[in-house]
Amino acid sequence: MTYLQLAAWFLGASVVAAVVLTMLTPRARRLHVLAAATAAVALIVLTAVFDTVMIASGLFHYSPDHLVGVRIGLAPLEDFAYPIAGAILLPALWSCLRARRAARDARAERAEA
């Protein structure tokens, strides 16, 4: 399995999980696309900078046989799937957990009344 295949599976699973979480969340706040896109850009820039530093310092390396060959700095393209997946999945998870907590708090208030 190549790094690209692994990254594609991880990214696909994150998208599916985000869609399921969004559908399961009643009255979920709509994901603010601009905020998520800004977070994704920030994560991509940070990944490019810090992966380049870590690869340049020799902390790790990738087998060229399993890479596509496209790099941003020294970071291979496949490394960028993980911050993108985080920017997709984590806001959906956060919204789902907030909605569950709000529903639990509302039930507790009704039970106390």
Secondary structure, DSSP 8 states (H G I E B T S, - for coil): --HHHHHHHHHHHHHHHHHHHHHHSTT-----HHHHHHHHHHHHHHHHHHHHHHHHTTS----GGGS-S-EETTEEGGGGHHHHHHHHHHHHHHHHHHHHHHHHHHHHHHHH-
